[in-house]
Amino acid sequence: MKINEFIDNIPPEIISGENISISSNVFRKIFSFSQLSPNDIFYYLNFGNNYNALHIAKKEFNAKEVYGIHGRKEFLGNHEEGIQNPAINIINKKINEVDLSKATVILYWLTDINQSSDLVLKFEKELKRDARVVTLFSPLGMVLPSRVDFPFILSKYPFYYATNIREQIQAIYGKSCVDFTTSWMLAEKYVKEMEIDNTYSRFTIILLSMILWINSWNLKVTCEESIPPPVESYEGILRMFFNIDLKDMFVRRDTEKT
């Protein structure tokens, strides 16, 4: 199975994060990282099945106002408590229809590159100075993050932009190139911080580290000048034991194994 076929077989709400139930402890980490406080007005964009995040933001971190935004009514039916709780505001609108001008902390599960570009424009028009946007795994577009505790990324408005991908990688990872050891360590940290079930952790680390490294290779920002043996080995493991073929991910022309 080619990687595109594998992704196509995953329900889109899983890819977007809408149908993933995240541990409450993960949200506590995110809110501590973003320094959510009683002075803040918190917005969670596309909160999906994670009403628990809204509850924690209000009850444990005492956010001044809490808003859960979702444009799909099928998810809202799972949150009767939130709909009836005057301290937590549930808004059934698409993100581009919601006024974000009073938000001071925004959480957005970043997956859609096209939506990311639109969001950056919306944030530039609507956010107040010092508003914080928290994303997972990477910042919005070419924005330079203000704080990083991978996989949690915080970007403070007004945004500053990287002039090239290496500058952004330096800001996120602490160096201007990505080697396979780094991609593996980042995948391990993601699995740990997101508290992924041990049943799936090994597979997730292998697949995620490969995707990280291959994407970096295609962008010509890997530290290695040629494809290293571990990448070849894990490519074979994924193909043989999981029936996932990553070959089509290599779109950079100079992929000869030297």
Number of C-alpha atoms within 10 A of each C-alpha: 12 15 16 13 11 12 12 11 9 10 10 12 11 11 14 15 19 19 16 14 14 17 14 15 15 15 19 17 15 23 21 12 16 20 13 22 18 15 11 22 22 27 25 25 21 24 27 25 18 23 23 18 24 25 19 18 27 22 12 13 17 17 20 15 20 25 22 25 21 22 18 14 11 9 18 21 11 14 16 11 12 19 16 11 12 10 17 20 17 24 17 17 15 13 17 12 9 14 12 20 13 15 21 22 26 21 23 18 17 18 16 10 11 9 14 16 13 13 17 16 10 17 18 12 11 14 21 17 11 13 20 26 25 27 21 21 19 23 22 27 17 19 19 24 23 17 16 20 16 17 19 20 24 26 23 21 18 14 20 13 14 17 11 9 16 19 17 22 20 15 18 22 16 12 13 16 19 24 17 22 12 16 23 19 13 20 26 19 16 21 20 16 17 18 14 15 11 11 8 10 17 15 13 18 21 19 18 19 23 24 17 19 23 25 18 21 25 16 13 17 19 22 16 13 14 13 18 13 11 12 16 12 11 16 18 16 15 17 17 11 8 11 14 19 19 20 12 9 16 14 13 13 7 14 13 8 10 8
